[in-house]
Amino acid sequence: MSEQTKTILPVVQVQPKSVLVYSCEEVIGDGIMKLAFAQDLRRRFPEAKITWLAGVGKTVYASLLRPIAERFLDEIIEEAGIGDKTLQLLTKWSPMPGRSFDLIIDTQRLVARTIILKRIPHKLFVSGTANFLFSEVKPPKSMVESPALIGGLIDLLNLVSSAPEGEAGAVFEISEQHHAVAKSLLPDGSVYIGIAPGAGDRRKLWPLERYFELARCQLGKGRVPVFLLGPDELEIVEEVRQQVPGALLPEWDRIDDNRSVKGPLLVMALAARLSAAISNNSGTGHMLAVGGAPLVSIFTQHDPEKYGAQARALKILHAARDFGSEDAAEIPLLAAIDAIDQFVKTETPLRS
């Protein structure tokens, strides 16, 4: 957003007592990114009751990320069936009978869903759908929307509220217990390279064998490859053990007494001990970035300006932009090795 735009926003200034945020759903990667928006929302409206509505699917704010999301949100509703059927356009009734909100923020851009959502009683409705056609607050002509996912959501907030003063603080509060467990899993004295070969969308995947080759290369350089694999990636665990003897699987080979310390916050604590990491455009990649790992991020056709991880040091390898193909397999091994070598040379782990 330009400096000129910043000086003339907000268009209106509100202090709602109730806020509804509508999204479709949140998988882990989206959820991690959007928590910065939820934090900003809470800072601007500290006294409001904030309801997060996943209209058509599940949200990790109701499960995996709930302990963090509850710091910013008062109510989390998922699979609400609001906007999932175009037949809802044929009725004039509110999709949330008996509920009303001072402010509704529509975070998606599908016209049918916006029309359905706007039937919920409200005082002010903000939506970027169809170039703000349905929004009751219009941006100034000088406004240049941010290309980033979170930047675009903050743009909506800036229409109705001034940006909060001071530092926001960390969205994710990683405890010393998490850091202590991470240190026990990745002890001092080695150069650790994080490798996260999974992704929910199979189209995003760099070939698994390419990750194995990269890991063997790191072993040859005297570094320790660390595979970060979630509970849905059990089939990869045995392949790693067979293909890369010497690699670590810290979430799978645990013998410590703190196995209740796990999940995204542990991955973030592990990331702080990495000299570099590589991942597909995935939830684990976002965890590694939040935790502080210098990150090589594999992209296929998606826009890294919108979905790129917020890493302190980031190298995007984009199949379509850099190598002329939407097939991640066209990203050469050497490009990834060179990027990791550069991070090892120039960056220092946050904790070591």
BELFEN-V632697 format. One record per residue. N is the residue number from 1. OMEGA is omega in whole degrees, 0 to 359 (999 if undefined). BURIAL is + if it has 9 or more other C-alpha atoms within 8 Angstrom, else -. D_CENTER is the distance of its C-alpha to the mean C-alpha in Angstrom with 1 decimal. Layout:
# BELFEN-V632697
N|OMEGA|BURIAL|D_CENTER + N|OMEGA|BURIAL|D_CENTER
This chain:
# BELFEN-V632697
1|183|-|20.9 + 2|178|-|24.5 + 3|179|-|26.4 + 4|180|-|28.8 + 5|182|+|26.3 + 6|185|-|25.1 + 7|184|-|28.7 + 8|175|-|29.4 + 9|3|+|26.5 + 10|175|+|26.3 + 11|171|+|28.5 + 12|180|+|29.2 + 13|182|+|28.6 + 14|172|-|27.9 + 15|186|-|27.6 + 16|173|+|26.8 + 17|178|+|27.6 + 18|182|+|25.3 + 19|172|+|22.0 + 20|174|+|20.5 + 21|180|+|17.0 + 22|170|+|17.0 + 23|177|+|14.2 + 24|179|+|14.9 + 25|175|+|12.6 + 26|165|+|9.2 + 27|192|+|8.5 + 28|182|-|6.6 + 29|177|+|3.7 + 30|182|+|4.1 + 31|179|+|5.1 + 32|181|+|3.4 + 33|187|+|3.0 + 34|179|+|6.2 + 35|175|+|7.8 + 36|175|+|9.1 + 37|178|+|10.8 + 38|177|+|12.1 + 39|180|+|13.5 + 40|177|+|15.1 + 41|180|+|16.6 + 42|179|+|18.1 + 43|181|+|19.5 + 44|184|+|21.2 + 45|188|+|22.5 + 46|183|-|23.3 + 47|185|-|26.0 + 48|167|+|24.5 + 49|184|+|23.6 + 50|179|+|20.1 + 51|176|+|19.5 + 52|185|+|16.2 + 53|171|+|17.5 + 54|193|+|15.8 + 55|188|+|18.8 + 56|182|+|18.9 + 57|180|+|16.9 + 58|172|+|15.3 + 59|178|+|12.3 + 60|176|+|10.9 + 61|176|+|11.9 + 62|184|+|15.4 + 63|190|-|15.1 + 64|183|-|13.0 + 65|183|+|11.2 + 66|181|+|14.3 + 67|179|-|15.9 + 68|182|+|13.2 + 69|182|+|12.8 + 70|173|+|16.6 + 71|186|-|16.9 + 72|186|+|15.9 + 73|179|+|16.9 + 74|184|-|20.4 + 75|180|-|20.2 + 76|180|+|17.7 + 77|178|+|19.2 + 78|180|+|18.0 + 79|185|+|20.0 + 80|181|+|22.1 + 81|180|+|23.7 + 82|181|+|23.3 + 83|181|+|23.0 + 84|180|-|23.2 + 85|180|-|26.9 + 86|176|-|28.6 + 87|178|-|31.7 + 88|177|-|30.2 + 89|185|+|31.2 + 90|179|-|34.8 + 91|179|-|34.9 + 92|187|-|35.1 + 93|177|-|34.0 + 94|176|+|30.9 + 95|176|+|28.3 + 96|184|-|28.0 + 97|177|-|31.7 + 98|181|-|32.7 + 99|173|-|29.5 + 100|185|-|29.2 + 101|174|+|26.9 + 102|183|+|27.6 + 103|172|+|24.4 + 104|177|+|22.3 + 105|181|+|19.2 + 106|186|+|18.4 + 107|180|+|14.8 + 108|189|+|15.9 + 109|179|+|18.7 + 110|188|-|21.0 + 111|184|-|24.5 + 112|180|+|25.7 + 113|180|+|22.9 + 114|179|+|23.4 + 115|180|+|27.1 + 116|182|+|26.8 + 117|185|+|24.4 + 118|178|-|26.8 + 119|175|+|29.5 + 120|181|+|28.2 + 121|185|+|30.5 + 122|173|+|29.0 + 123|181|-|30.2 + 124|183|+|27.7 + 125|182|+|25.3 + 126|182|+|22.7 + 127|177|+|21.2 + 128|183|+|20.6 + 129|177|+|21.9 + 130|178|-|24.8 + 131|175|-|24.7 + 132|181|+|24.9 + 133|185|-|27.9 + 134|184|+|27.3 + 135|178|+|26.0 + 136|171|-|28.6 + 137|182|+|27.4 + 138|178|-|27.6 + 139|174|-|26.1 + 140|182|-|28.7 + 141|181|-|29.7 + 142|184|-|28.8 + 143|175|+|25.1 + 144|184|-|22.9 + 145|176|-|19.5 + 146|177|+|16.5 + 147|182|-|15.2 + 148|180|+|11.5 + 149|183|+|9.5 + 150|176|+|9.3 + 151|178|+|12.7 + 152|178|+|14.1 + 153|177|+|13.3 + 154|175|+|14.9 + 155|179|+|17.7 + 156|178|+|18.5 + 157|183|+|18.8 + 158|177|+|21.0 + 159|188|+|23.4 + 160|184|+|24.4 + 161|175|+|23.8 + 162|177|+|24.3 + 163|180|-|21.5 + 164|179|-|21.9 + 165|176|-|23.9 + 166|180|-|23.2 + 167|182|-|20.3 + 168|187|-|17.4 + 169|184|-|17.1 + 170|174|-|14.3 + 171|181|-|11.6 + 172|179|-|11.8 + 173|183|-|15.5 + 174|187|+|16.4 + 175|175|-|20.0 + 176|176|-|22.9 + 177|177|-|23.5 + 178|180|+|20.2 + 179|179|+|21.2 + 180|177|-|24.6 + 181|178|+|23.6 + 182|179|+|21.5 + 183|178|+|24.7 + 184|180|-|26.8 + 185|178|-|24.8 + 186|186|+|24.6 + 187|177|-|27.8 + 188|170|-|28.8 + 189|180|-|30.7 + 190|172|-|28.7 + 191|185|+|26.3 + 192|178|+|23.3 + 193|180|+|21.2 + 194|180|+|18.0 + 195|181|+|17.7 + 196|188|+|15.1 + 197|185|+|16.8 + 198|173|+|15.1 + 199|179|+|12.8 + 200|179|-|13.1 + 201|185|-|14.4 + 202|180|-|17.6 + 203|183|-|18.0 + 204|195|+|15.4 + 205|162|+|17.3 + 206|185|+|19.4 + 207|182|-|22.6 + 208|179|-|22.7 + 209|177|-|26.0 + 210|176|+|24.6 + 211|178|+|22.4 + 212|178|+|25.5 + 213|179|+|27.6 + 214|180|+|25.2 + 215|179|+|25.3 + 216|176|+|29.1 + 217|180|-|29.2 + 218|176|+|27.4 + 219|179|+|30.0 + 220|178|-|32.7 + 221|179|-|31.6 + 222|179|-|31.8 + 223|182|+|28.1 + 224|175|+|26.5 + 225|182|+|23.8 + 226|181|+|21.3 + 227|177|+|19.8 + 228|185|+|16.6 + 229|181|+|17.1 + 230|183|-|16.0 + 231|180|-|18.6 + 232|185|-|18.5 + 233|181|+|19.5 + 234|183|+|22.9 + 235|180|-|24.7 + 236|185|-|23.2 + 237|182|+|24.3 + 238|177|-|28.0 + 239|178|-|27.5 + 240|181|+|26.0 + 241|181|+|29.0 + 242|187|-|31.4 + 243|185|-|30.1 + 244|174|+|29.1 + 245|184|-|31.4 + 246|175|-|30.4 + 247|177|+|26.7 + 248|174|+|25.0 + 249|192|+|23.0 + 250|180|+|22.3 + 251|184|-|20.7 + 252|185|-|23.6 + 253|187|-|26.6 + 254|174|-|26.6 + 255|182|-|30.0 + 256|182|-|29.2 + 257|183|-|29.9 + 258|186|-|26.5 + 259|171|-|24.8 + 260|176|-|23.5 + 261|187|-|21.1 + 262|175|+|18.3 + 263|185|-|14.8 + 264|182|-|11.4 + 265|176|+|13.4 + 266|177|+|16.0 + 267|179|+|13.8 + 268|177|+|12.6 + 269|175|+|16.4 + 270|181|+|17.4 + 271|181|+|15.2 + 272|181|+|17.4 + 273|183|+|20.4 + 274|173|+|19.5 + 275|177|+|21.3 + 276|178|+|18.9 + 277|176|+|16.5 + 278|179|+|15.8 + 279|165|+|13.5 + 280|173|+|12.9 + 281|192|+|9.9 + 282|176|+|8.3 + 283|179|+|6.3 + 284|176|+|9.0 + 285|178|+|8.6 + 286|176|+|5.4 + 287|180|+|7.7 + 288|180|+|10.5 + 289|180|+|9.4 + 290|181|+|9.0 + 291|175|+|12.2 + 292|179|+|14.0 + 293|168|+|14.8 + 294|196|+|16.0 + 295|166|+|14.1 + 296|188|+|15.6 + 297|182|+|13.2 + 298|177|+|14.9 + 299|175|+|14.6 + 300|182|+|17.1 + 301|183|-|17.5 + 302|185|-|14.1 + 303|180|-|13.9 + 304|176|-|12.2 + 305|180|-|13.1 + 306|190|-|10.8 + 307|182|+|7.9 + 308|180|-|8.6 + 309|180|+|7.0 + 310|182|-|8.5 + 311|178|+|11.1 + 312|172|-|14.6 + 313|189|-|16.1 + 314|173|+|14.7 + 315|178|-|16.8 + 316|169|+|15.8 + 317|188|+|18.2 + 318|185|+|18.2 + 319|184|+|20.7 + 320|185|+|21.8 + 321|188|-|21.9 + 322|187|-|23.3 + 323|171|+|25.3 + 324|180|-|26.3 + 325|175|+|24.9 + 326|178|-|21.9 + 327|181|+|22.7 + 328|180|+|20.6 + 329|180|-|23.9 + 330|175|-|25.3 + 331|187|+|23.2 + 332|178|-|25.9 + 333|185|+|25.7 + 334|180|-|27.3 + 335|179|+|24.6 + 336|180|+|22.1 + 337|180|+|24.9 + 338|180|-|25.8 + 339|178|+|22.3 + 340|178|+|22.1 + 341|181|-|25.7 + 342|178|-|24.9 + 343|179|+|22.2 + 344|181|+|24.6 + 345|191|-|27.2 + 346|184|-|25.5 + 347|179|-|22.8 + 348|177|-|23.5 + 349|178|+|21.4 + 350|177|+|20.5 + 351|180|-|22.5 + 352|999|-|25.4
